[in-house]
């Protein structure tokens, strides 16, 4: 979704978690690497369930991964 107010911190979190690969994050969250690529690029807004699964991989809250900006 281009132009969405939903931003994410996935790339930074991957770096902070031992340079976790997109593939490893995808496996942990139960999605494809292509989904992670689209999320990082801001081309895709995750379902609520996926947002929680990604946050769980990082061991943080959803609000630490995704942020709504007006």
C-alpha positions in Angstrom: 0.0 0.0 0.0 1.8 3.0 -1.2 1.2 6.2 0.8 0.0 4.4 3.9 0.4 6.0 7.3 1.5 2.6 8.6 5.3 2.5 8.9 7.5 -0.4 10.1 10.8 -0.9 11.8 11.4 -4.4 10.5 14.8 -3.7 8.8 16.2 -2.0 11.9 14.9 -4.8 14.2 16.4 -7.4 11.9 19.8 -5.6 12.2 19.5 -5.2 16.0 18.7 -9.0 16.3 22.0 -10.2 15.0 21.3 -9.3 11.4 18.4 -11.7 11.1 17.8 -12.5 7.5 14.5 -11.9 5.7 14.3 -15.6 5.2 14.7 -16.4 8.9 12.1 -13.8 9.8 9.7 -15.1 7.2 10.1 -18.7 8.5 9.6 -17.5 12.1 6.5 -15.6 11.1 5.1 -18.3 8.8 5.2 -16.3 5.6 7.4 -16.1 2.5 10.5 -14.0 2.1 8.6 -12.0 -0.6 6.0 -11.0 2.1 8.8 -9.6 4.3 10.4 -7.8 1.4 7.0 -6.1 0.6 6.4 -5.2 4.2 9.9 -3.7 4.6 9.3 -1.6 1.4 6.0 -0.4 2.7 4.1 -2.0 -0.2 2.0 -4.2 2.0 0.2 -3.7 5.3 0.1 -6.9 7.4 -2.9 -8.5 8.9 -3.2 -8.0 12.7 -2.3 -11.7 13.1 0.9 -11.3 11.0 1.8 -8.2 12.9 1.7 -10.1 16.1 3.6 -13.0 14.7 6.4 -10.7 13.5 6.6 -8.9 16.8 6.8 -12.3 18.6 9.8 -13.3 16.5 11.6 -10.2 17.7 10.3 -10.6 21.3 8.8 -7.1 21.3 5.3 -5.5 21.2 3.5 -4.8 17.9 3.9 -1.1 18.6 7.7 -1.6 18.5 7.5 -3.0 15.0 4.6 -1.0 13.4 3.7 2.6 13.9 0.8 4.7 12.7 1.7 8.2 11.5 -1.0 10.7 10.7 
